[in-house]
Amino acid sequence: MKLKKSRTDKTCHTCKKDIRQGDQYGQKSKRMGESGMIAYDKTVKIWEPVYAKVPLCAGCAENGGRA
């Protein structure tokens, strides 16, 4: 995973370690919610999941985001 330099203080999503300004960190997309389909009154409602980028410290980024 490619690392970049942090411009602000962050917290690692996996191990909850602090990422200080100037430290190397990675980012990973995390899925928030689920996709699905529901029918109301013969109409179909479809929604897609939302993805958010979460920061990972250099150690967790080397492991692919796994704890």
BELTA-V884585 format. One line per field, one symbol per residue. ss: DSSP state (2 for helix, 1 for strand, 0 for the rest). A space follows every 10 residues. Layout:
BEGIN
ss=???
END
This chain:
BEGIN
ss=0001100001 1000000110 0001111111 1100011111 0011111001 1111111222 2200000
END
